Amino acid sequence: VPTAADAAHAAACAHLLSCGLTELLTGLAKLCVGRPRPNYYAMCGFDPETLACGADDRSVDRAGQSFPSGHASLGFCGMTALSLFLMDAVARDGG
């Protein structure tokens, strides 16, 4: 018979796994989509005379990754996990 501690442990493991997968999929989507941030030119150190970015490659890469939002993805992941956990808790209590 599973206890409340077992359910909490299973929920925590499921939440950590889902957050990790969310980060992985969001990162892959950012690499594929590559929509630039609104402040792209400021982040990449754009020089209007040479029409090139003067910042290092890492800054230029990060400036081109604004979609999909990592914060929104993790927020959705967390709220979905919480909803499923609460639905299961209510169902186990007979409600």
TORDO-19836 format. One record per residue (C-alpha): residue in three letters; x negated, y, z. Coordinates in steps of 0.001 Angstrom, whole numbers. Layout:
% TORDO-19836
   type         X         Y         Z
    ala         X         Y         Z
...
END
This chain:
% TORDO-19836
   type         X         Y         Z
    val         0         0         0
    pro     -1653      3245     -1109
    thr     -1933      5926      1555
    ala     -1751      9690      1164
    ala     -5548      9810      1300
    asp     -5734      7337     -1593
    ala     -3338      9487     -3622
    ala     -5353     12633     -2852
    his     -8594     10891     -3829
    ala     -7087      9676     -7103
    ala     -5709     13157     -7822
    ala     -9085     14795     -7122
    cys    -10890     12326     -9408
    ala     -8309     12825    -12157
    his     -8560     16609    -11810
    leu    -12369     16607    -12014
    leu    -12270     14358    -15064
    ser     -9645     16499    -16768
    cys    -11617     19703    -16030
    gly    -14751     18163    -17501
    leu    -12918     17036    -20624
    thr    -11273     20449    -20927
    glu    -14659     22184    -20795
    leu    -16071     19772    -23377
    leu    -13170     20185    -25804
    thr    -13047     23963    -25338
    gly    -16788     24219    -26003
    leu    -16483     22113    -29149
    ala    -13529     24192    -30345
    lys    -15510     27398    -29755
    leu    -18316     26036    -31930
    cys    -15879     25106    -34711
    val    -13681     28223    -34624
    gly    -16293     30848    -33785
    arg    -14028     33895    -33611
    pro    -16168     36892    -32545
    arg    -15492     38805    -29358
    pro    -14040     42327    -29573
    asn    -17416     43741    -28480
    tyr    -19378     41550    -30899
    tyr    -21539     44356    -32294
    ala    -22468     45626    -28826
    met    -23399     42126    -27621
    cys    -25491     41260    -30665
    gly    -27378     44558    -30684
    phe    -26217     45527    -34173
    asp    -28476     47978    -35995
    pro    -26542     50029    -38603
    glu    -29699     50807    -40559
    thr    -30762     47205    -41137
    leu    -27214     45785    -40887
    ala    -28546     43002    -38666
    cys    -28228     41914    -35069
    gly    -31301     42633    -32980
    ala    -30479     40494    -29937
    asp    -31820     37017    -29274
    asp    -30075     34034    -30861
    arg    -28346     32996    -27637
    ser    -26676     36402    -27259
    val    -25564     36376    -30872
    asp    -24132     32858    -30490
    arg    -22252     33777    -27302
    ala    -20879     36933    -28935
    gly    -19267     34798    -31621
    gln    -17388     32492    -29234
    ser    -14266     34131    -27862
    phe    -11563     31683    -28941
    pro    -10213     29521    -27413
    ser    -10443     31044    -23965
    gly    -12252     28908    -21415
    his    -10392     30608    -18559
    ala     -7006     29893    -20132
    ser     -7986     26287    -20869
    leu     -9089     25626    -17280
    gly     -6033     27408    -15882
    phe     -3721     25257    -17984
    cys     -5656     22142    -16961
    gly     -5411     22990    -13270
    met     -1722     23826    -13332
    thr      -915     20678    -15324
    ala     -2837     18519    -12836
    leu     -1112     20238     -9902
    ser      2311     19768    -11497
    leu      1695     16080    -12118
    phe       386     15590     -8579
    leu      3427     17297     -7061
    met      5834     15358     -9299
    asp      4238     12116     -8143
    ala      4369     13181     -4479
    val      8067     14064     -4738
    ala      8846     10817     -6582
    arg      7058      8745     -3911
    asp      9020     10460     -1153
    gly     12278      9536     -2858
    gly     13186     13080     -3861
END
